[in-house]
Amino acid sequence: MTSYSDLKAGIKVGAGFNDNIVDEIKSRCNIVDVIGRHVVLKKAGLNYKGVCPFHNEKTPSFVVSEAKQIFTCFGCGATGDVIEFVQKYNNLDFHGSVEKLADEYGIEIKSAGFHAEKERAALYEINREAAAYFYRAFAKGSNPGLEYMAKRGLDAATLRKFGIGYADAEWDSLYQYFLSKGADPKTLLELGLISNSKDRYYDKYRNRVIFPIINTRGKIIGFGGRILGDGTPKYLNSPESTIFLKKNNLYGLNLTRQDINKENYVILVEGYMDVISLYQHGIRNVSASLGTALTENQAAMLKRYTDNVILSYDADAAGQAAALRGLDILHKSGCKVKVLHVTDGKDPDDFIKKNGKDEFLKLVHDAMSFADYKIHILKQRLDMNTTEGSVEFLQETAKILRELSPVEADIYIKKIARETKISEGAIRLEINGNNNSDHGRNPNIITVREPMRNQQTAVRTAGTGTMIERYLIKLMLQKSSFVRKIKPYEEIFRSPSAYKIYELILSVYKDDEEIDIKKLEDSLEEEDSRLLHDIIENIQFADKEDQVFQDCVYRIHTSHLKKREKEIIQIMSILDDEKDRDKIETLTIELIEIQKEKNNRR
């Protein structure tokens, strides 16, 4: 079997794959998720540990690093990245493992021959040589680039860490340097190192500080250049090329990913200088998008290391717009995202230089949540003292709340009602009334494929009864035919008032007759009656009853899977590896099946 390392070493084995495809697979395929489908992994410090699937062992010695995206077995010596694991576990060659992962994650593959692989290696080498050229020019002595960075308060150690360089003001210094080495101008043009006009070649970067862009594999894929003086554009970046796709990379992540994993959150900023300045001041769990709107692939890259993202963009209008776009991308990817508001200075670089690390960390602590930030922006934009402003605020807020879980939405509904003096009922009706125009999103309707919050299948709302209990009760009240459908899941009614209402519904239920709500009310105690009225008034389905029922069933099944998974892990943690070998094997098989089913449900 041809190994991945053989290919990386340049051995010809037939048709290869574009490096961008391999990079995208590594970006999209978290090694913990992939290996976790086949191996029971337990958190062990910063890593995950399990029993090696490649040799027989009793004591787990198989370690998976989410930060480094590699696996290692200290028993048999097997090691590699996600592609090598799939290759070895499924007895595939490199091409087969790439195709398998690409198919599972919906990544389109375009084949490329061996010569294309060599060409990409040559492009990486040219960028490496250019970075070395710029760095030598920066470090050799007094020059405008070094003076500028010193004025910005950056020390020599930090500048070396990021490989900062300098492009002089001459027209063709870099071009002449590469000509002396026999480089093809067409290749330099493709990488964006030079430009041409009227058959004349000249350097693209002139009189600029240079920021090498390095991917997580340590390859220099492009450059950013900051003008020294008043020229335009202020920042000049490499064009996309065979080896550089902005959507698949984040600035600084090659240096900061382990700190991000360790702190379990990332501060995402706009620019190169913000990353470097925060890093120098001791805040190293930081990264930046590359001069473009945040992409789904970049969000997936961040999720390798943490689910917690704090956006710290500039405080101007453009920064606010970028933050709003980033919020949506990160929220949809499953991240817990907040926005940091810089109160003194227009960007993180300015603030931390003026106020220091501790004050910046206070801003991190006070960062606004997804909904809080969006509602804050609405309040800034709209005049709440006018009828028109209040109506638009309610309409726009309803859209925001549809993106939240039911319990989160419920909390915000009560909060907004208090602050604006708009009734909770009006807010809920606005949310429900807009349901058909927003793809069925509704905080009072369970949304398919959103996981349960705890083993009781739903977080308790204010008052009595969980949201799922309320949904099921409303279904039975609205259409009595749901009573028979819901009975197999009656163990879900655990809160006292919800259980009493359910029992009473069963007692008055008759085939082909709707539930007599008046009879229910007359038979309930005051507290139980309050819950019933709350359900009747505030839970609306907008003709989506069948979908809501299926969503409830989905959540109940998912909750059962999670509960059993937790039970198995707890049991296995106290079993003896030697005496209980058969039991451990049986439980391991069951656990793997549960985890497979959970993955299929996502």
C-alpha positions as CSV (number, residue, x, y, z in Angstrom):
1,M,0.0,0.0,0.0
2,T,1.3,3.4,-0.9
3,S,1.5,5.7,2.1
4,Y,0.5,9.3,2.3
5,S,4.1,10.2,3.4
6,D,5.4,8.5,0.2
7,L,3.2,10.9,-1.9
8,K,4.3,13.9,0.1
9,A,7.9,12.9,-0.6
10,G,7.2,13.1,-4.3
11,I,7.0,9.4,-5.3
12,K,5.0,8.9,-8.4
13,V,2.0,6.6,-7.8
14,G,-0.4,7.6,-10.6
15,A,-3.0,10.3,-10.6
16,G,-2.6,12.7,-7.6
17,F,-4.9,15.2,-6.0
18,N,-4.8,19.0,-6.0
19,D,-3.3,20.2,-2.7
20,N,-6.3,22.4,-2.2
21,I,-8.5,19.3,-2.1
22,V,-6.3,17.8,0.5
23,D,-6.3,21.1,2.5
24,E,-10.0,21.3,2.3
25,I,-10.5,17.7,3.5
26,K,-8.3,18.5,6.5
27,S,-10.2,21.7,7.1
28,R,-13.6,20.1,7.0
29,C,-12.8,16.7,8.5
30,N,-12.1,17.0,12.2
31,I,-9.9,14.0,13.1
32,V,-11.7,13.4,16.4
33,D,-15.0,13.1,14.7
34,V,-13.7,10.8,12.0
35,I,-11.8,8.5,14.4
36,G,-14.6,8.7,16.9
37,R,-16.9,6.8,14.6
38,H,-14.8,3.8,14.9
39,V,-12.9,4.2,18.2
40,V,-14.3,5.1,21.6
41,L,-12.4,8.2,22.6
42,K,-12.3,9.7,26.1
43,K,-11.0,13.2,26.8
44,A,-7.6,13.1,28.5
45,G,-6.2,16.6,29.1
46,L,-5.9,18.4,25.8
47,N,-6.1,15.1,23.8
48,Y,-8.4,12.1,23.4
49,K,-7.5,8.6,24.3
50,G,-8.8,5.2,23.3
51,V,-7.9,1.5,22.5
52,C,-5.9,1.3,19.3
53,P,-7.8,-0.2,16.4
54,F,-4.6,-1.5,14.7
55,H,-3.4,-3.9,17.3
56,N,-4.7,-5.8,20.3
57,E,-4.2,-4.0,23.6
58,K,-5.9,-3.8,27.0
59,T,-4.7,-0.4,28.2
60,P,-5.5,2.5,25.9
61,S,-2.4,3.9,24.3
62,F,-4.0,5.4,21.2
63,V,-3.9,9.2,21.4
64,V,-5.7,11.7,19.2
65,S,-4.7,15.4,19.2
66,E,-7.5,17.7,18.0
67,A,-5.1,20.7,18.1
68,K,-2.5,19.0,15.9
69,Q,-5.1,16.9,13.9
70,I,-2.9,13.8,14.2
71,F,-3.2,10.3,15.9
72,T,-0.4,8.3,17.6
73,C,-0.4,4.8,19.1
74,F,2.4,4.4,21.7
75,G,1.9,0.7,21.5
76,C,2.3,-0.2,17.8
77,G,3.7,3.1,16.6
78,A,0.9,3.9,14.1
79,T,0.7,7.6,13.5
80,G,-0.6,10.2,10.9
81,D,-3.3,12.6,10.0
82,V,-7.0,12.0,9.2
83,I,-6.3,10.8,5.7
84,E,-3.7,8.3,6.9
85,F,-6.2,7.0,9.6
86,V,-8.9,6.4,7.0
87,Q,-6.3,4.8,4.7
88,K,-5.0,2.4,7.4
89,Y,-8.4,1.6,9.1
90,N,-10.2,0.8,5.8
91,N,-7.2,-0.8,4.1
92,L,-7.3,1.8,1.3
93,D,-4.6,3.5,-0.7
94,F,-4.1,7.3,-0.4
95,H,-6.4,8.0,-3.4
96,G,-9.2,5.8,-1.9
97,S,-9.0,7.5,1.5
98,V,-9.2,10.9,-0.1
99,E,-12.1,9.9,-2.2
100,K,-13.9,8.3,0.8
101,L,-13.6,11.5,3.0
102,A,-14.4,13.8,0.1
103,D,-17.6,11.8,-0.6
104,E,-18.6,11.8,3.1
105,Y,-18.2,15.5,3.4
106,G,-19.5,16.6,0.0
107,I,-16.1,17.8,-1.4
108,E,-15.7,17.8,-5.1
109,I,-12.5,16.1,-6.3
110,K,-10.7,17.2,-9.4
111,S,-7.8,14.9,-10.3
112,A,-4.3,16.3,-11.1
113,G,-1.3,14.5,-12.4
114,F,2.1,14.0,-10.7
115,H,3.5,16.9,-12.7
116,A,0.9,19.2,-11.1
117,E,2.1,18.0,-7.7
118,K,5.6,19.0,-8.6
119,E,4.5,22.4,-9.8
120,R,2.7,23.1,-6.5
121,A,5.8,22.1,-4.6
122,A,7.8,24.6,-6.8
123,L,5.2,27.4,-6.0
124,Y,5.6,26.8,-2.3
125,E,9.4,27.0,-2.7
126,I,9.2,30.3,-4.6
127,N,7.0,31.8,-1.9
128,R,9.4,30.5,0.8
129,E,12.3,32.1,-1.1
130,A,10.4,35.4,-1.5
131,A,9.6,35.4,2.3
132,A,13.3,34.9,3.0
133,Y,14.2,37.7,0.7
134,F,11.7,40.1,2.4
135,Y,12.8,39.1,5.8
136,R,16.5,39.7,5.1
137,A,15.7,43.2,3.8
138,F,13.7,43.8,7.0
139,A,16.3,42.5,9.4
140,K,19.5,43.7,7.9
141,G,19.5,47.2,9.5
142,S,17.7,50.5,9.5
143,N,14.9,50.7,6.9
144,P,11.4,52.2,6.7
145,G,9.7,48.9,7.4
146,L,11.6,48.2,10.6
147,E,11.2,51.8,11.7
148,Y,7.4,51.6,11.1
149,M,7.0,48.4,13.1
150,A,9.1,49.7,15.9
151,K,6.8,52.8,16.1
152,R,3.9,50.4,16.3
153,G,5.4,49.0,19.5
154,L,6.4,45.6,18.2
155,D,9.5,43.9,19.5
156,A,12.1,42.0,17.5
157,A,11.2,38.6,18.9
158,T,7.5,39.0,17.9
159,L,8.5,40.2,14.4
160,R,10.8,37.2,13.9
161,K,8.0,34.8,15.1
162,F,5.7,36.1,12.4
163,G,8.5,36.3,9.8
164,I,7.7,40.0,9.0
165,G,9.5,41.3,6.0
166,Y,10.1,44.5,4.0
167,A,9.7,45.3,0.3
168,D,11.8,48.3,-0.7
169,A,10.6,51.2,-2.9
170,E,12.5,50.1,-6.0
171,W,10.5,48.9,-9.0
172,D,12.1,45.5,-9.6
173,S,14.3,44.4,-6.8
174,L,12.5,41.1,-6.2
175,Y,12.0,40.5,-9.9
176,Q,15.7,40.9,-10.6
177,Y,16.5,38.6,-7.6
178,F,14.4,35.8,-9.0
179,L,15.7,36.4,-12.5
180,S,19.2,35.7,-11.2
181,K,17.9,32.4,-9.9
182,G,16.3,31.4,-13.3
183,A,12.7,31.8,-12.2
184,D,9.9,31.9,-14.8
185,P,8.2,35.3,-14.8
186,K,4.8,33.6,-15.5
187,T,5.1,31.7,-12.2
188,L,5.9,34.9,-10.3
189,L,2.8,36.5,-12.0
190,E,0.6,33.6,-10.9
191,L,1.7,34.0,-7.3
192,G,1.2,37.8,-7.4
193,L,4.8,38.6,-6.6
194,I,5.2,40.7,-9.7
195,S,2.9,42.6,-12.2
196,N,3.4,43.5,-15.8
197,S,2.4,46.4,-18.1
198,K,3.4,46.9,-21.7
199,D,5.7,43.9,-21.7
200,R,7.5,45.3,-18.6
201,Y,7.7,43.3,-15.3
202,Y,7.9,45.1,-12.0
203,D,7.5,44.2,-8.3
204,K,3.9,44.1,-7.0
205,Y,5.0,44.9,-3.4
206,R,7.0,48.1,-3.1
207,N,7.6,50.2,0.0
208,R,5.6,47.9,2.1
209,V,5.8,45.9,5.3
210,I,5.3,42.2,4.3
211,F,3.2,39.7,6.3
212,P,3.8,36.1,5.1
213,I,0.6,34.0,5.2
214,I,1.4,30.5,6.4
215,N,-1.1,27.6,6.5
216,T,-1.3,25.1,9.4
217,R,1.1,22.8,7.5
218,G,3.8,25.4,7.7
219,K,3.7,26.3,4.0
220,I,3.9,29.9,2.9
221,I,0.9,30.3,0.6
222,G,0.7,34.1,0.1
223,F,1.6,37.6,1.4
224,G,0.0,40.7,2.7
225,G,1.7,44.1,2.3
226,R,1.0,47.3,4.3
227,I,2.0,50.5,2.6
228,L,4.5,52.8,4.3
229,G,3.3,56.3,3.8
230,D,0.1,57.6,2.1
231,G,-0.1,55.3,-0.9
232,T,-3.0,53.1,-1.9
233,P,-4.2,50.5,-1.4
234,K,-3.3,50.5,2.3
235,Y,-3.1,46.7,2.3
236,L,-2.2,44.6,-0.8
237,N,-2.8,40.9,-0.7
238,S,-1.8,37.9,-2.8
239,P,-4.3,36.9,-5.4
240,E,-5.9,33.4,-5.1
241,S,-3.7,30.8,-6.8
242,T,-3.2,27.1,-7.1
243,I,-1.8,27.0,-3.5
244,F,-3.8,29.9,-2.0
245,L,-7.5,29.9,-1.3
246,K,-8.6,32.6,1.2
247,K,-11.7,30.7,2.2
248,N,-9.6,27.8,3.5
249,N,-7.1,29.7,5.6
250,L,-6.8,32.0,8.6
251,Y,-3.9,34.3,9.5
252,G,-1.8,33.3,12.5
253,L,-3.5,30.0,13.0
254,N,-0.2,28.2,12.3
255,L,1.2,29.8,15.5
256,T,-1.9,30.1,17.7
257,R,-3.9,26.9,17.2
258,Q,-2.5,25.2,20.3
259,D,-3.2,28.3,22.5
260,I,-6.8,28.4,21.1
261,N,-7.3,24.7,22.0
262,K,-5.8,25.3,25.5
263,E,-7.9,28.4,26.3
264,N,-11.0,26.8,24.6
265,Y,-11.9,30.0,22.8
266,V,-10.6,32.1,20.0
267,I,-10.5,35.8,19.5
268,L,-11.1,36.5,15.8
269,V,-9.9,39.9,14.6
270,E,-9.8,41.7,11.3
271,G,-6.2,42.4,10.5
272,Y,-2.6,41.2,10.6
273,M,-1.6,43.9,13.1
274,D,-4.3,43.0,15.5
275,V,-3.1,39.4,15.6
276,I,0.5,40.3,16.1
277,S,-0.2,43.0,18.7
278,L,-2.5,40.8,20.8
279,Y,0.1,38.0,20.5
280,Q,2.9,40.2,21.8
281,H,0.8,41.3,24.8
282,G,0.2,37.7,25.8
283,I,-3.2,37.0,24.3
284,R,-2.2,34.2,21.9
285,N,-5.5,32.5,21.3
286,V,-6.1,34.8,18.3
287,S,-6.5,34.6,14.5
288,A,-7.8,36.7,11.6
289,S,-9.7,36.2,8.4
290,L,-7.8,37.2,5.3
291,G,-9.2,40.4,4.1
292,T,-12.6,38.9,3.2
293,A,-15.9,37.9,4.8
294,L,-15.7,34.9,7.1
295,T,-16.5,31.7,5.3
296,E,-18.0,28.3,6.3
297,N,-14.6,26.7,5.7
298,Q,-12.9,29.1,8.1
299,A,-15.5,28.4,10.7
300,A,-14.9,24.7,10.3
301,M,-11.2,25.3,10.8
302,L,-11.8,27.1,14.0
303,K,-14.1,24.3,15.3
304,R,-11.2,21.9,15.2
305,Y,-9.8,23.7,18.2
306,T,-12.8,25.3,19.9
307,D,-16.5,25.9,19.7
308,N,-16.2,29.3,21.4
309,V,-15.5,32.3,19.2
310,I,-15.3,36.0,20.2
311,L,-15.4,38.4,17.3
312,S,-13.3,41.5,17.9
313,Y,-13.7,43.6,14.8
314,D,-13.2,47.4,14.3
315,A,-15.8,49.6,16.0
316,D,-16.7,51.5,12.7
317,A,-19.7,50.7,10.5
318,A,-17.7,48.3,8.3
319,G,-16.5,46.4,11.4
320,Q,-20.1,46.1,12.6
321,A,-21.3,44.8,9.3
322,A,-18.4,42.3,9.2
323,A,-19.3,41.2,12.8
324,L,-23.0,40.6,11.8
325,R,-22.0,38.5,8.8
326,G,-19.5,36.6,10.9
327,L,-22.1,36.0,13.6
328,D,-24.4,34.3,11.2
329,I,-21.7,32.0,9.7
330,L,-20.3,31.0,13.1
331,H,-23.8,30.5,14.6
332,K,-24.9,28.3,11.8
333,S,-21.7,26.2,12.1
334,G,-22.6,25.4,15.7
335,C,-20.2,27.8,17.4
336,K,-21.0,29.7,20.6
337,V,-20.2,33.2,19.3
338,K,-19.9,36.5,21.0
339,V,-18.9,40.0,19.9
340,L,-16.3,42.1,21.8
341,H,-17.0,45.8,21.7
342,V,-13.8,47.9,21.8
343,T,-14.6,50.9,24.0
344,D,-11.3,52.9,23.7
345,G,-9.7,52.9,20.3
346,K,-11.0,51.8,17.0
347,D,-9.4,48.4,16.9
348,P,-7.9,45.7,19.3
349,D,-4.3,46.8,18.4
350,D,-5.0,50.4,19.5
351,F,-6.8,49.3,22.7
352,I,-4.3,46.8,24.0
353,K,-1.3,49.2,23.4
354,K,-3.1,51.9,25.4
355,N,-4.7,49.8,28.1
356,G,-2.9,46.5,28.4
357,K,-3.8,42.8,28.5
358,D,-5.9,42.9,31.7
359,E,-8.2,45.6,30.4
360,F,-8.6,43.8,27.1
361,L,-9.5,40.6,28.9
362,K,-12.3,42.5,30.7
363,L,-13.7,43.3,27.3
364,V,-13.5,39.6,26.5
365,H,-15.4,38.8,29.7
366,D,-18.1,41.4,28.8
367,A,-18.5,40.3,25.1
368,M,-22.1,40.3,23.9
369,S,-23.9,37.0,22.9
370,F,-25.2,36.4,19.4
371,A,-28.7,37.7,20.2
372,D,-27.6,40.5,22.5
373,Y,-25.3,42.0,19.9
374,K,-27.9,41.8,17.1
375,I,-30.6,43.4,19.3
376,H,-28.1,46.1,20.4
377,I,-27.4,47.0,16.8
378,L,-31.2,47.2,16.1
379,K,-31.7,49.6,19.1
380,Q,-28.9,51.8,17.8
381,R,-30.4,51.9,14.3
382,L,-34.1,52.4,15.1
383,D,-36.0,55.2,16.9
384,M,-37.9,53.3,19.6
385,N,-39.8,56.4,20.5
386,T,-41.8,56.2,17.3
387,T,-44.5,53.7,16.4
388,E,-42.7,52.8,13.1
389,G,-39.4,52.2,15.0
390,S,-41.1,50.0,17.6
391,V,-42.9,47.9,14.9
392,E,-39.7,47.4,12.9
393,F,-37.8,46.5,16.1
394,L,-40.4,43.9,16.9
395,Q,-40.3,42.5,13.4
396,E,-36.5,42.3,13.2
397,T,-36.2,40.9,16.7
398,A,-38.6,38.1,15.8
399,K,-36.2,37.1,13.0
400,I,-33.3,36.9,15.5
401,L,-35.2,34.9,18.0
402,R,-36.1,32.3,15.4
403,E,-32.4,31.5,15.3
404,L,-32.3,30.5,19.0
405,S,-33.3,27.4,20.9
406,P,-36.8,27.5,22.4
407,V,-35.5,28.2,26.0
408,E,-33.2,31.0,24.8
409,A,-36.0,32.5,22.8
410,D,-38.3,32.3,25.8
411,I,-35.8,34.2,28.0
412,Y,-35.3,36.9,25.4
413,I,-39.1,37.3,24.8
414,K,-39.6,38.0,28.5
415,K,-36.6,40.3,28.6
416,I,-37.7,42.3,25.6
417,A,-41.3,42.5,26.9
418,R,-40.0,44.1,30.1
419,E,-37.7,46.6,28.3
420,T,-40.1,47.7,25.6
421,K,-43.5,47.3,27.3
422,I,-44.6,45.1,24.4
423,S,-46.6,42.1,25.6
424,E,-45.1,38.7,25.5
425,G,-48.1,37.5,23.5
426,A,-47.5,40.1,20.8
427,I,-43.9,39.1,20.5
428,R,-44.7,35.4,20.3
429,L,-47.5,36.1,17.7
430,E,-45.0,38.1,15.6
431,I,-42.6,35.2,15.7
432,N,-45.3,32.7,14.8
433,G,-47.0,34.9,12.3
434,N,-43.8,35.3,10.3
435,N,-43.2,31.5,10.3
436,N,-44.2,30.9,6.7
437,S,-42.0,33.6,5.3
438,D,-38.9,32.4,7.0
439,H,-38.6,28.7,6.1
440,G,-40.5,27.5,9.1
441,R,-38.1,28.9,11.8
442,N,-39.9,29.5,15.0
443,P,-38.8,29.3,18.6
444,N,-42.2,27.9,19.6
445,I,-41.8,25.1,17.1
446,I,-39.1,22.5,17.6
447,T,-36.7,22.6,14.8
448,V,-35.5,19.4,13.2
449,R,-32.0,18.2,14.0
450,E,-31.3,20.6,16.9
451,P,-30.0,18.5,19.8
452,M,-31.6,18.2,23.2
453,R,-30.2,20.3,26.0
454,N,-30.3,17.6,28.7
455,Q,-31.4,14.1,29.4
456,Q,-34.9,15.3,30.3
457,T,-35.2,16.1,26.5
458,A,-35.7,19.8,26.9
459,V,-34.5,22.6,29.2
460,R,-37.2,23.7,31.6
461,T,-38.8,27.0,30.8
462,A,-39.7,29.7,33.3
463,G,-42.6,28.2,35.3
464,T,-43.6,24.6,35.1
465,G,-43.2,22.1,32.3
466,T,-40.5,21.6,29.7
467,M,-40.9,23.0,26.2
468,I,-41.3,19.5,24.7
469,E,-44.0,18.7,27.3
470,R,-45.8,21.9,26.2
471,Y,-45.5,21.1,22.5
472,L,-47.0,17.6,23.0
473,I,-49.8,18.9,25.2
474,K,-50.7,21.6,22.6
475,L,-50.7,19.0,19.8
476,M,-53.2,16.8,21.7
477,L,-55.4,19.8,22.5
478,Q,-55.3,21.0,18.9
479,K,-55.9,17.5,17.3
480,S,-57.0,14.7,19.5
481,S,-55.6,12.2,16.9
482,F,-52.2,12.9,18.4
483,V,-53.2,11.3,21.8
484,R,-52.6,7.8,20.5
485,K,-49.4,8.8,18.7
486,I,-48.0,10.5,21.8
487,K,-48.9,7.7,24.3
488,P,-45.8,5.5,23.5
489,Y,-43.7,8.5,24.7
490,E,-45.7,9.3,27.8
491,E,-42.6,8.9,30.0
492,I,-41.6,12.4,28.7
493,F,-44.2,14.0,31.0
494,R,-42.2,14.4,34.2
495,S,-43.0,17.8,35.6
496,P,-46.0,17.6,38.0
497,S,-48.3,20.0,36.2
498,A,-47.6,18.7,32.7
499,Y,-48.1,15.1,33.9
500,K,-51.5,16.0,35.6
501,I,-52.7,17.7,32.3
502,Y,-51.6,14.6,30.3
503,E,-53.4,12.2,32.7
504,L,-56.5,14.3,32.5
505,I,-56.4,14.4,28.7
506,L,-56.3,10.6,28.7
507,S,-59.3,10.5,31.0
508,V,-61.5,12.7,28.8
509,Y,-60.2,11.5,25.4
510,K,-62.7,9.7,23.2
511,D,-62.1,8.4,19.6
512,D,-63.2,10.9,16.9
513,E,-63.8,13.7,19.4
514,E,-61.7,16.7,20.1
515,I,-60.5,17.4,23.7
516,D,-63.0,19.4,25.7
517,I,-60.7,22.1,27.0
518,K,-63.4,23.6,29.3
519,K,-63.7,20.2,31.0
520,L,-59.9,20.2,31.5
521,E,-59.9,23.6,33.0
522,D,-62.6,22.7,35.5
523,S,-60.7,19.7,36.7
524,L,-57.3,21.4,37.3
525,E,-55.7,23.0,40.3
526,E,-54.7,26.7,40.0
527,E,-51.0,26.0,39.2
528,D,-51.8,23.4,36.7
529,S,-54.5,25.6,35.1
530,R,-51.9,28.4,34.7
531,L,-49.7,26.1,32.7
532,L,-52.6,25.0,30.5
533,H,-53.5,28.6,29.7
534,D,-49.9,29.5,29.0
535,I,-49.7,26.6,26.5
536,I,-53.0,27.5,24.8
537,E,-52.1,31.2,24.5
538,N,-48.4,31.1,23.6
539,I,-47.7,27.9,21.7
540,Q,-48.6,28.3,18.0
541,F,-47.8,25.8,15.2
542,A,-48.9,27.6,12.0
543,D,-50.3,24.4,10.4
544,K,-47.1,22.5,11.1
545,E,-48.5,20.0,13.6
546,D,-47.1,16.9,11.9
547,Q,-43.6,18.4,11.5
548,V,-43.7,19.4,15.2
549,F,-44.7,15.9,16.3
550,Q,-41.9,14.3,14.2
551,D,-39.4,16.8,15.7
552,C,-40.5,15.9,19.2
553,V,-40.1,12.2,18.5
554,Y,-36.7,12.9,17.0
555,R,-35.6,14.8,20.1
556,I,-36.9,12.1,22.4
557,H,-34.9,9.4,20.5
558,T,-31.8,11.6,20.5
559,S,-32.1,12.2,24.2
560,H,-32.4,8.4,24.8
561,L,-29.2,7.8,22.8
562,K,-27.3,10.5,24.8
563,K,-28.5,9.1,28.1
564,R,-27.5,5.5,27.1
565,E,-24.1,6.8,25.8
566,K,-23.4,8.5,29.2
567,E,-24.4,5.3,31.1
568,I,-22.1,3.2,29.0
569,I,-19.2,5.5,29.5
570,Q,-19.8,5.6,33.2
571,I,-20.0,1.8,33.5
572,M,-16.8,1.3,31.4
573,S,-14.9,3.8,33.6
574,I,-15.3,1.5,36.6
575,L,-14.9,-1.9,34.9
576,D,-11.6,-3.9,35.3
577,D,-9.8,-4.2,32.0
578,E,-8.8,-7.8,32.7
579,K,-11.8,-9.3,34.6
580,D,-14.5,-7.5,32.6
581,R,-13.0,-7.9,29.1
582,D,-16.1,-9.4,27.6
583,K,-18.4,-6.8,29.1
584,I,-16.2,-4.0,27.9
585,E,-16.2,-5.5,24.4
586,T,-20.0,-5.7,24.4
587,L,-20.4,-2.2,25.7
588,T,-17.8,-0.8,23.3
589,I,-19.7,-2.3,20.3
590,E,-23.0,-0.8,21.6
591,L,-21.3,2.6,22.2
592,I,-19.9,2.7,18.7
593,E,-23.3,1.9,17.2
594,I,-24.8,4.7,19.3
595,Q,-22.2,7.2,18.2
596,K,-22.7,6.2,14.6
597,E,-26.5,6.7,14.9
598,K,-25.9,10.1,16.5
599,N,-23.6,11.1,13.7
600,N,-26.2,10.0,11.1
601,R,-28.8,12.2,12.9
602,R,-26.8,15.4,12.5
